[in-house]
Amino acid sequence: MLSYQTPHSYFLVTFFLFTCFLLSLQASYLPPNQTQLTSGISLTTLSNSLPFENSALPLAAERTRRKDPLDGFNKYTNGWNITNRHYWASAAYTAVPLLSFAAVWFLGFGLCLLVFSVCYFCRRREPYGYSPTCYAVSLILLILFTFTALIGCAVLYIGQGSFHHSMTTTLQYVVHQADSTVDKLRNVSDYLAQAKQVGIDRVFLPANVQTDIDEAETNINASASTLADKTKENSDNIQDILDSARLALIIIAAVMLVLTFLGFLFSIFGIQLLVYILVIAGWVLVTGTLILCGFFLVLHNATADSCVAMDEWIQYPTAHTALDDILPCVDNATAQETLSRSKEVTSELVNLVNQIITNVSNINFAPNFTPLYYNQSGPLMPLLCNPFHPDMTDRQCDAGEVSLSNATQVYNNFVCQVSPSEICMTQGRLTPTFYSQVSAGINVGNALYIYAPSLVELQDCTFVRETLSDVSSEHCPGLRRYSRWIYVGLVMVSFAVMFSLIFWIVYGRERKHRLFNKESKELTPTPAPRSRPRPTRPTPAPALALAPAPAPPALGPSAVGQELALARIPEWERDN
């Protein structure tokens, strides 16, 4: 029975290593409930120990507290930061159990293959042994691990597709939010440029205001370009990584599926040469899958770290963190300057319109006061409401003033019909030309007034807080769940194929032993019935005669059958 004990011993050793791996993995894999607990502890502790303004707040500090191999295996304490190499080193350290097990598997199984090969060619052939229990158990386990590998491939394929879709959707949402911010900045810049061209009866904005507009335009365009370029660069890099990872996972799932199916068929039909070829290929593929599994464990931990970091940053958005590199706020100086210039230009446009209304439209000039006379008549026009005080604080409209939102509709009632010489022929206070110039100034001022709250959101990062809040609540659960699916699928495939390789060999040997035992019984000759010999008188031997040579021992029926069965097995298929 020594012939089938060696593979089972190797199976026990592998099972022991697998158990040790699971125990060691518990130390590096943090459960979701523990993540929430440590996240709360981190936030409470940091809020008590760090000032609110201008603080380098370490996000997800407790969750990211892992051993850092670049710092003498001390605990990493700087929190989530994708620009910090120590963060990535500590995150990568969580994959050490998987990578170590991959090395043990590669070297251990390779050494076993080498020992088996040496024994196959060098050890003397012995009679076969056969155990029906061992044959049945090896067949059942082979079927079990084959189905486990198929299920793992399905989980891996579905998980990678869902993760890719969820991550792409999240990335598109973030890019859309950044693009909308760029559009707001460029719209403000365009309206400021239009404000420089606004003129009512050859009266334009003051020269100092136009100079301020030029400076504001330069800063706004620079900030918008920086934000757009950084967003595009980051989104392109992330999308390339996602596409490469998806392709690698699809290839792994397909190759493992084909390998498992072919190995099972070849084992069942006893094509041992192809089985041995697949065992060698599977040995290498399992090693690569375990390494890839470690990579996705790091990805899963980094995804969970990012979600926890976003949850904490929402409460402290002014802290400078690595989240600014993913979706950066406009710098405070640019936002404040843009907001100030927008308020100033809006106020100057309102003053310009009111100046024309007060000094031209609401005065009934004599016909000799050209070019101010155009036969103004009728009710007086109401003044335009200035939404800001001289110090640019918010101001409430007085009674009788017209707001920027509906001023063009109100002033349209004061337009008269004119002659070819631009003289009113009907009652009115504005000619069509004056009305178009006044409307242009009102529209530009109203647009700048509407976009002012958006500039405040850029200044205090409100739009980033809203974006990350949506990502955390709507996208993070899916990202965590599907990254865990990928990790679980890779683990299932790796270990199912690993044990399948072992049982391909075990079942192939047991199948051959069973076949040998069956043929041995069929070829064993049936002994003839012995006849009772008649008694005879012994003849005395001559005195000088030599003793006869002993006859060779007769082979028993079972041994004869084994020799015949062994002879029927081809020489290249015989093993130990």
C-alpha positions as CSV (number, residue, x, y, z in Angstrom):
1,M,0.0,0.0,0.0
2,L,3.0,2.3,-0.1
3,S,2.2,3.3,-3.7
4,Y,-0.7,5.6,-2.8
5,Q,0.4,7.0,0.5
6,T,2.8,9.6,-0.9
7,P,0.2,11.8,-2.7
8,H,-2.0,11.8,0.4
9,S,0.9,12.9,2.6
10,Y,1.4,15.8,0.2
11,F,-2.3,16.6,0.4
12,L,-2.1,16.7,4.2
13,V,0.9,19.1,4.0
14,T,-0.9,21.3,1.5
15,F,-4.0,21.4,3.7
16,F,-1.9,22.3,6.7
17,L,-0.3,25.2,4.8
18,F,-3.8,26.4,3.6
19,T,-5.0,26.4,7.2
20,C,-2.0,28.4,8.4
21,F,-2.6,30.8,5.5
22,L,-6.1,31.5,6.6
23,L,-5.1,32.1,10.2
24,S,-2.4,34.6,9.1
25,L,-4.7,36.3,6.7
26,Q,-7.1,37.3,9.5
27,A,-4.5,39.6,10.8
28,S,-4.3,41.6,7.6
29,Y,-7.9,41.6,6.5
30,L,-10.1,44.1,8.5
31,P,-13.9,43.3,8.7
32,P,-16.4,46.0,7.7
33,N,-17.8,46.4,11.2
34,Q,-14.3,46.9,12.6
35,T,-13.7,49.5,9.9
36,Q,-16.7,51.5,11.0
37,L,-15.6,51.3,14.6
38,T,-12.1,52.3,14.1
39,S,-13.2,55.0,11.7
40,G,-15.3,56.6,14.4
41,I,-12.5,56.4,16.9
42,S,-10.1,58.0,14.4
43,L,-12.4,60.9,13.7
44,T,-13.2,61.6,17.3
45,T,-9.6,61.5,18.4
46,L,-8.4,63.7,15.6
47,S,-11.2,66.2,16.0
48,N,-10.0,66.7,19.7
49,S,-6.3,66.8,18.9
50,L,-6.1,68.8,15.7
51,P,-7.2,72.4,15.0
52,F,-9.9,72.9,12.5
53,E,-8.2,75.3,10.2
54,N,-5.0,74.6,8.2
55,S,-4.4,71.2,9.6
56,A,-2.9,68.2,7.9
57,L,-5.8,65.9,8.9
58,P,-4.8,62.2,8.6
59,L,-7.9,60.6,7.1
60,A,-8.9,57.0,8.0
61,A,-6.0,57.0,10.4
62,E,-7.1,54.0,12.4
63,R,-8.0,51.9,9.4
64,T,-4.7,52.6,7.7
65,R,-2.7,51.8,10.8
66,R,-0.7,48.9,9.4
67,K,2.9,47.8,9.4
68,D,5.2,49.8,7.2
69,P,8.1,47.8,5.7
70,L,9.8,51.0,4.6
71,D,9.9,52.3,8.2
72,G,11.3,49.3,10.0
73,F,7.8,47.6,10.2
74,N,6.6,50.3,12.5
75,K,2.9,51.3,12.4
76,Y,2.0,53.7,9.6
77,T,0.2,56.7,11.2
78,N,-0.2,59.4,8.5
79,G,-3.6,58.2,7.3
80,W,-4.9,57.8,3.8
81,N,-2.7,59.6,1.2
82,I,-2.2,58.2,-2.3
83,T,0.9,60.5,-2.8
84,N,2.7,58.9,0.2
85,R,4.9,55.9,-0.6
86,H,4.6,54.8,3.0
87,Y,0.8,54.5,2.7
88,W,1.2,52.2,-0.4
89,A,3.9,50.2,1.3
90,S,1.7,49.6,4.4
91,A,-1.2,48.7,2.1
92,A,0.9,46.4,0.1
93,Y,2.1,44.7,3.2
94,T,-1.4,43.2,3.7
95,A,-0.7,41.0,0.7
96,V,2.4,39.5,2.2
97,P,0.5,36.3,3.5
98,L,-0.8,35.7,-0.1
99,L,2.6,36.3,-1.7
100,S,4.4,34.2,0.9
101,F,1.9,31.4,0.3
102,A,2.4,31.8,-3.5
103,A,6.2,31.3,-3.0
104,V,5.7,28.3,-0.7
105,W,3.3,26.8,-3.2
106,F,5.7,27.4,-6.2
107,L,8.7,26.0,-4.4
108,G,7.0,23.2,-2.5
109,F,4.9,21.8,-5.3
110,G,7.9,22.1,-7.7
111,L,10.1,20.2,-5.3
112,C,7.4,17.5,-5.0
113,L,7.2,17.2,-8.8
114,L,10.9,16.8,-8.9
115,V,10.9,14.1,-6.2
116,F,8.1,12.2,-8.0
117,S,10.0,12.4,-11.3
118,V,13.2,11.1,-9.8
119,C,11.3,8.3,-8.0
120,Y,9.5,7.4,-11.2
121,F,12.7,6.9,-13.2
122,C,15.0,5.6,-10.5
123,R,13.1,3.5,-8.0
124,R,12.6,-0.2,-8.6
125,R,9.0,-1.1,-9.6
126,E,7.0,-2.8,-7.0
127,P,3.6,-4.6,-7.2
128,Y,0.6,-2.3,-7.2
129,G,-1.7,-1.8,-4.3
130,Y,-5.4,-0.7,-4.5
131,S,-7.9,0.7,-2.0
132,P,-11.5,1.2,-3.1
133,T,-12.0,3.8,-0.3
134,C,-9.1,5.8,-1.5
135,Y,-10.3,5.6,-5.1
136,A,-13.8,6.8,-4.2
137,V,-12.6,9.6,-2.0
138,S,-10.2,10.9,-4.6
139,L,-12.9,10.9,-7.2
140,I,-15.4,12.7,-5.0
141,L,-12.8,15.4,-4.0
142,L,-11.8,15.8,-7.6
143,I,-15.4,16.5,-8.6
144,L,-15.8,18.8,-5.6
145,F,-12.8,20.9,-6.3
146,T,-13.6,21.0,-10.0
147,F,-17.0,22.5,-9.3
148,T,-15.5,24.9,-6.8
149,A,-13.1,26.1,-9.5
150,L,-16.0,26.6,-11.9
151,I,-18.0,28.6,-9.3
152,G,-14.9,30.6,-8.5
153,C,-14.4,31.5,-12.2
154,A,-18.0,32.6,-12.4
155,V,-17.7,34.8,-9.2
156,L,-14.5,36.3,-10.6
157,Y,-16.0,37.1,-14.0
158,I,-19.2,38.6,-12.6
159,G,-17.2,40.5,-9.9
160,Q,-14.8,42.0,-12.3
161,G,-17.6,43.1,-14.7
162,S,-19.6,44.7,-11.8
163,F,-16.5,46.4,-10.3
164,H,-15.4,47.8,-13.7
165,H,-18.9,49.2,-14.3
166,S,-19.2,50.6,-10.8
167,M,-15.7,52.2,-10.9
168,T,-16.3,53.6,-14.4
169,T,-19.6,55.1,-13.3
170,T,-18.0,56.7,-10.3
171,L,-15.2,58.0,-12.4
172,Q,-17.6,59.5,-14.9
173,Y,-19.6,61.2,-12.1
174,V,-16.4,62.7,-10.6
175,V,-15.3,63.9,-14.0
176,H,-18.7,65.4,-14.7
177,Q,-18.6,67.3,-11.4
178,A,-15.1,68.7,-12.2
179,D,-16.2,69.6,-15.8
180,S,-19.2,71.5,-14.4
181,T,-17.0,73.4,-12.1
182,V,-14.7,74.3,-15.1
183,D,-17.8,75.4,-17.1
184,K,-18.9,77.7,-14.2
185,L,-15.4,79.3,-14.0
186,R,-15.3,79.8,-17.8
187,N,-18.8,81.2,-17.9
188,V,-17.8,83.8,-15.3
189,S,-14.8,84.6,-17.4
190,D,-16.9,85.0,-20.5
191,Y,-19.4,87.3,-18.7
192,L,-16.6,89.4,-17.4
193,A,-15.3,89.8,-20.9
194,Q,-18.8,90.8,-22.1
195,A,-19.1,93.3,-19.3
196,K,-16.0,95.2,-20.7
197,Q,-17.9,95.6,-24.0
198,V,-21.1,96.9,-22.4
199,G,-21.7,100.5,-23.3
200,I,-24.9,102.6,-23.1
201,D,-24.9,105.7,-25.3
202,R,-21.1,105.5,-25.5
203,V,-20.7,105.2,-21.7
204,F,-18.6,102.3,-20.6
205,L,-17.3,100.9,-17.3
206,P,-14.6,102.8,-15.6
207,A,-11.0,102.1,-16.7
208,N,-9.9,100.7,-13.3
209,V,-12.8,98.2,-13.3
210,Q,-11.8,97.1,-16.8
211,T,-8.2,96.5,-15.6
212,D,-9.5,94.5,-12.6
213,I,-11.6,92.4,-15.1
214,D,-8.5,91.6,-17.2
215,E,-6.6,90.4,-14.1
216,A,-9.5,88.3,-12.9
217,E,-9.9,86.7,-16.3
218,T,-6.3,85.6,-16.4
219,N,-6.5,84.0,-13.0
220,I,-9.9,82.3,-13.7
221,N,-8.7,80.9,-17.0
222,A,-5.5,79.6,-15.4
223,S,-7.5,77.9,-12.6
224,A,-10.0,76.4,-15.0
225,S,-7.3,75.0,-17.2
226,T,-5.4,73.5,-14.2
227,L,-8.6,71.9,-12.9
228,A,-9.5,70.5,-16.4
229,D,-6.1,69.2,-17.1
230,K,-5.6,67.5,-13.8
231,T,-9.1,65.9,-13.9
232,K,-8.5,64.6,-17.4
233,E,-5.0,63.3,-16.6
234,N,-6.3,61.5,-13.5
235,S,-9.3,60.0,-15.2
236,D,-7.3,58.7,-18.1
237,N,-4.8,57.1,-15.8
238,I,-7.5,55.4,-13.7
239,Q,-9.4,54.3,-16.7
240,D,-6.3,52.7,-18.2
241,I,-5.6,50.8,-15.0
242,L,-9.3,49.6,-14.8
243,D,-9.2,48.4,-18.4
244,S,-5.9,46.5,-17.9
245,A,-7.1,44.9,-14.7
246,R,-10.4,43.9,-16.3
247,L,-8.5,42.3,-19.3
248,A,-6.2,40.4,-16.9
249,L,-9.1,39.1,-14.8
250,I,-11.0,37.9,-17.9
251,I,-8.0,36.1,-19.2
252,I,-7.3,34.5,-15.8
253,A,-11.0,33.4,-15.5
254,A,-11.0,31.9,-19.0
255,V,-7.7,30.1,-18.7
256,M,-8.5,28.6,-15.3
257,L,-11.9,27.5,-16.5
258,V,-10.4,25.7,-19.6
259,L,-7.6,24.3,-17.5
260,T,-9.9,22.9,-14.9
261,F,-12.3,21.4,-17.4
262,L,-9.6,19.7,-19.5
263,G,-7.8,18.4,-16.4
264,F,-11.0,16.8,-15.1
265,L,-11.7,15.1,-18.5
266,F,-8.2,13.9,-19.0
267,S,-8.1,12.5,-15.4
268,I,-11.4,10.7,-15.9
269,F,-10.4,9.1,-19.1
270,G,-6.9,8.3,-17.9
271,I,-4.8,10.3,-20.4
272,Q,-2.0,10.7,-18.0
273,L,0.5,12.3,-20.3
274,L,-1.8,15.3,-20.9
275,V,-2.7,15.4,-17.2
276,Y,1.0,15.8,-16.3
277,I,1.3,18.6,-18.9
278,L,-1.7,20.4,-17.4
279,V,-0.3,19.9,-13.9
280,I,2.9,21.8,-14.8
281,A,0.9,24.5,-16.5
282,G,-1.5,24.8,-13.6
283,W,1.4,24.9,-11.1
284,V,2.6,28.1,-12.8
285,L,-0.9,29.6,-13.3
286,V,-1.9,29.0,-9.7
287,T,1.3,30.9,-8.6
288,G,0.4,33.8,-10.8
289,T,-3.2,33.8,-9.6
290,L,-2.1,33.9,-6.0
291,I,0.1,36.9,-6.8
292,L,-2.8,38.6,-8.6
293,C,-5.0,37.8,-5.6
294,G,-2.6,39.7,-3.4
295,F,-2.7,42.7,-5.7
296,F,-6.5,42.8,-5.6
297,L,-6.4,42.5,-1.8
298,V,-4.4,45.7,-1.8
299,L,-6.9,47.2,-4.2
300,H,-9.8,46.2,-2.0
301,N,-8.1,47.7,1.1
302,A,-7.3,50.9,-0.8
303,T,-10.9,51.2,-2.0
304,A,-12.2,50.8,1.5
305,D,-9.6,53.3,2.9
306,S,-10.8,55.8,0.3
307,C,-14.4,55.5,1.2
308,V,-13.6,55.9,4.9
309,A,-11.4,58.9,4.1
310,M,-14.2,60.5,2.1
311,D,-16.7,60.0,5.0
312,E,-14.3,61.8,7.3
313,W,-13.3,64.6,4.9
314,I,-16.9,65.5,4.4
315,Q,-16.9,66.7,8.0
316,Y,-13.6,68.5,7.7
317,P,-13.4,69.7,4.1
318,T,-10.9,72.5,4.7
319,A,-8.1,70.2,5.7
320,H,-5.5,69.7,3.0
321,T,-5.4,66.0,2.0
322,A,-4.7,63.8,-1.0
323,L,-8.3,64.1,-2.0
324,D,-7.4,67.5,-3.4
325,D,-5.3,65.7,-6.0
326,I,-8.3,63.6,-7.2
327,L,-10.9,66.5,-7.2
328,P,-9.1,69.7,-6.3
329,C,-10.8,72.8,-5.1
330,V,-10.1,76.1,-6.7
331,D,-7.4,77.9,-4.6
332,N,-8.9,80.3,-2.1
333,A,-7.1,83.4,-3.5
334,T,-8.5,82.9,-7.0
335,A,-12.0,82.1,-5.8
336,Q,-12.0,85.2,-3.5
337,E,-10.6,87.5,-6.2
338,T,-13.1,86.2,-8.8
339,L,-16.0,86.6,-6.4
340,S,-14.9,90.2,-5.5
341,R,-14.5,91.1,-9.2
342,S,-17.9,89.7,-10.0
343,K,-19.6,91.7,-7.3
344,E,-17.7,94.8,-8.3
345,V,-18.6,94.5,-12.0
346,T,-22.3,93.7,-11.1
347,S,-22.5,96.8,-8.9
348,E,-20.8,99.0,-11.6
349,L,-23.2,97.7,-14.3
350,V,-26.2,98.6,-12.1
351,N,-24.8,102.0,-11.4
352,L,-24.2,102.5,-15.1
353,V,-27.8,101.6,-16.0
354,N,-29.2,103.8,-13.2
355,Q,-27.0,106.6,-14.3
356,I,-28.5,106.5,-17.8
357,I,-32.0,106.2,-16.4
358,T,-31.6,109.1,-14.0
359,N,-29.7,111.5,-16.2
360,V,-31.1,110.7,-19.6
361,S,-34.2,108.5,-19.8
362,N,-36.2,110.1,-16.9
363,I,-35.6,113.7,-18.0
364,N,-37.8,115.5,-20.5
365,F,-35.1,117.4,-22.5
366,A,-35.9,120.2,-24.9
367,P,-35.5,119.4,-28.6
368,N,-32.3,121.5,-28.8
369,F,-30.5,119.2,-26.2
370,T,-29.2,116.8,-28.8
371,P,-28.0,114.1,-28.6
372,L,-29.8,113.6,-25.2
373,Y,-33.2,114.5,-26.6
374,Y,-35.2,111.8,-28.3
375,N,-38.7,112.9,-27.2
376,Q,-38.8,111.2,-23.8
377,S,-42.3,111.1,-22.3
378,G,-44.6,109.1,-20.1
379,P,-44.2,107.6,-16.7
380,L,-40.8,107.6,-15.1
381,M,-38.7,104.5,-15.2
382,P,-37.9,102.7,-11.9
383,L,-34.3,102.4,-10.9
384,L,-32.4,99.1,-11.1
385,C,-31.8,97.4,-7.7
386,N,-28.2,97.1,-6.7
387,P,-27.8,93.9,-4.8
388,F,-24.6,95.1,-3.0
389,H,-23.6,97.9,-0.7
390,P,-20.5,99.9,-1.5
391,D,-18.5,97.6,0.7
392,M,-19.8,94.6,-1.4
393,T,-22.0,93.2,1.3
394,D,-25.5,92.0,0.4
395,R,-28.2,94.6,0.2
396,Q,-32.0,94.4,0.1
397,C,-33.9,96.2,-2.7
398,D,-35.8,99.3,-1.8
399,A,-39.5,99.8,-2.6
400,G,-39.9,100.8,-6.3
401,E,-36.6,99.3,-7.4
402,V,-36.5,96.6,-10.1
403,S,-34.5,93.5,-9.5
404,L,-32.0,92.1,-11.9
405,S,-34.0,89.0,-12.6
406,N,-37.0,90.8,-14.3
407,A,-35.6,94.2,-15.1
408,T,-35.5,93.5,-18.9
409,Q,-39.2,92.6,-18.9
410,V,-40.2,95.8,-16.9
411,Y,-38.1,98.1,-19.0
412,N,-39.5,96.7,-22.2
413,N,-42.8,98.5,-21.3
414,F,-40.9,101.8,-21.6
415,V,-39.7,101.3,-25.2
416,C,-41.1,103.7,-27.8
417,Q,-41.4,103.5,-31.6
418,V,-38.8,105.7,-33.3
419,S,-38.4,107.5,-36.6
420,P,-35.4,107.0,-38.9
421,S,-33.6,109.7,-36.9
422,E,-34.0,107.8,-33.6
423,I,-36.7,110.1,-32.2
424,C,-39.6,108.6,-30.3
425,M,-42.9,108.9,-32.1
426,T,-44.9,107.2,-29.4
427,Q,-44.8,107.6,-25.6
428,G,-41.8,106.0,-24.0
429,R,-38.5,106.5,-22.2
430,L,-36.2,104.2,-24.1
431,T,-35.4,103.8,-27.8
432,P,-34.9,100.3,-29.1
433,T,-31.2,101.0,-29.3
434,F,-31.0,102.2,-25.7
435,Y,-33.1,99.3,-24.6
436,S,-30.8,96.7,-26.2
437,Q,-27.7,98.4,-24.6
438,V,-29.4,98.5,-21.2
439,S,-30.6,94.9,-21.5
440,A,-27.1,93.7,-22.4
441,G,-25.7,95.3,-19.2
442,I,-28.5,93.9,-17.1
443,N,-28.1,90.4,-18.5
444,V,-24.3,90.4,-17.8
445,G,-24.8,91.8,-14.3
446,N,-27.6,89.2,-13.5
447,A,-25.4,86.3,-14.8
448,L,-22.5,87.4,-12.6
449,Y,-24.9,87.8,-9.6
450,I,-26.3,84.3,-10.2
451,Y,-22.9,82.6,-10.4
452,A,-21.6,84.3,-7.3
453,P,-23.0,81.5,-5.0
454,S,-21.2,79.0,-7.2
455,L,-17.9,80.9,-6.6
456,V,-18.5,80.7,-2.9
457,E,-18.9,77.0,-3.2
458,L,-15.6,76.8,-5.0
459,Q,-14.0,78.9,-2.3
460,D,-15.1,76.7,0.6
461,C,-15.0,73.4,-1.3
462,T,-18.8,72.9,-1.0
463,F,-19.0,71.3,-4.4
464,V,-16.2,68.8,-3.5
465,R,-18.0,68.0,-0.3
466,E,-21.3,67.3,-2.2
467,T,-19.4,65.3,-4.8
468,L,-17.6,63.1,-2.3
469,S,-20.8,62.7,-0.2
470,D,-22.6,61.3,-3.3
471,V,-19.7,59.0,-4.1
472,S,-19.5,57.8,-0.5
473,S,-23.3,57.1,-0.2
474,E,-24.1,55.9,-3.7
475,H,-20.9,54.4,-5.2
476,C,-18.7,53.2,-2.3
477,P,-20.9,50.3,-1.2
478,G,-20.8,48.8,-4.7
479,L,-17.1,49.4,-5.0
480,R,-16.4,47.6,-1.7
481,R,-18.8,44.8,-2.5
482,Y,-17.5,44.1,-6.0
483,S,-13.8,44.4,-5.1
484,R,-14.5,41.8,-2.4
485,W,-16.1,39.6,-5.0
486,I,-12.9,39.8,-7.2
487,Y,-10.8,38.9,-4.2
488,V,-13.0,36.0,-3.1
489,G,-13.2,34.7,-6.7
490,L,-9.5,34.7,-7.1
491,V,-9.1,32.9,-3.7
492,M,-11.6,30.2,-4.8
493,V,-10.1,29.7,-8.2
494,S,-6.5,29.6,-6.8
495,F,-7.1,27.0,-4.1
496,A,-9.7,25.0,-6.1
497,V,-7.3,24.6,-9.0
498,M,-4.4,23.9,-6.5
499,F,-6.2,21.0,-5.0
500,S,-7.5,19.9,-8.4
501,L,-3.9,19.5,-9.5
502,I,-3.1,17.3,-6.6
503,F,-6.2,15.1,-7.1
504,W,-5.6,14.8,-10.8
505,I,-2.4,13.0,-9.9
506,V,-4.0,11.1,-7.0
507,Y,-7.0,10.0,-9.0
508,G,-4.9,9.0,-12.0
509,R,-2.8,6.8,-9.9
510,E,-5.8,5.2,-8.1
511,R,-7.5,4.7,-11.4
512,K,-4.5,2.9,-12.8
513,H,-4.2,0.8,-9.6
514,R,-7.8,-0.1,-9.9
515,L,-7.4,-1.1,-13.5
516,F,-4.4,-3.2,-12.7
517,N,-6.1,-5.0,-9.8
518,K,-9.1,-5.7,-12.0
519,E,-7.0,-7.2,-14.8
520,S,-4.9,-9.1,-12.3
521,K,-8.0,-10.9,-11.1
522,E,-9.3,-11.6,-14.6
523,L,-5.9,-13.1,-15.7
524,T,-5.3,-15.3,-12.6
525,P,-5.5,-19.0,-13.8
526,T,-8.0,-21.2,-12.0
527,P,-6.2,-24.2,-10.4
528,A,-7.2,-27.7,-11.6
529,P,-8.7,-30.1,-9.1
530,R,-6.1,-32.3,-7.5
531,S,-6.6,-36.2,-8.0
532,R,-5.8,-38.5,-5.1
533,P,-2.5,-40.3,-5.9
534,R,-2.2,-44.0,-5.6
535,P,0.2,-45.4,-3.0
536,T,3.4,-46.8,-4.4
537,R,6.3,-48.5,-2.8
538,P,9.4,-46.3,-2.6
539,T,12.3,-47.5,-4.7
540,P,15.6,-47.4,-2.9
541,A,18.1,-45.0,-4.4
542,P,21.5,-46.1,-5.4
543,A,24.1,-45.6,-2.8
544,L,26.4,-43.3,-4.8
545,A,23.7,-41.2,-6.5
546,L,23.7,-37.4,-6.1
547,A,20.7,-35.6,-4.5
548,P,18.5,-34.0,-7.1
549,A,18.6,-30.2,-7.5
550,P,15.7,-28.4,-5.8
551,A,12.9,-27.4,-8.1
552,P,12.2,-23.6,-8.5
553,P,9.3,-22.4,-6.3
554,A,6.1,-22.4,-8.1
555,L,4.3,-19.1,-8.6
556,G,1.0,-18.8,-6.9
557,P,-2.1,-17.9,-8.9
558,S,-2.3,-14.3,-7.7
559,A,1.4,-13.6,-8.6
560,V,0.9,-15.1,-12.0
561,G,-2.1,-12.8,-12.6
562,Q,-0.1,-9.7,-11.4
563,E,2.7,-10.6,-13.8
564,L,0.3,-11.0,-16.7
565,A,-1.5,-7.7,-15.8
566,L,1.7,-5.8,-15.5
567,A,2.9,-7.2,-18.8
568,R,-0.2,-5.8,-20.5
569,I,0.5,-2.2,-19.3
570,P,2.8,-0.3,-21.7
571,E,6.2,0.4,-20.4
572,W,5.8,4.3,-20.5
573,E,2.6,4.1,-18.4
574,R,4.2,2.0,-15.6
575,D,4.8,3.9,-12.4
576,N,5.4,3.1,-8.8
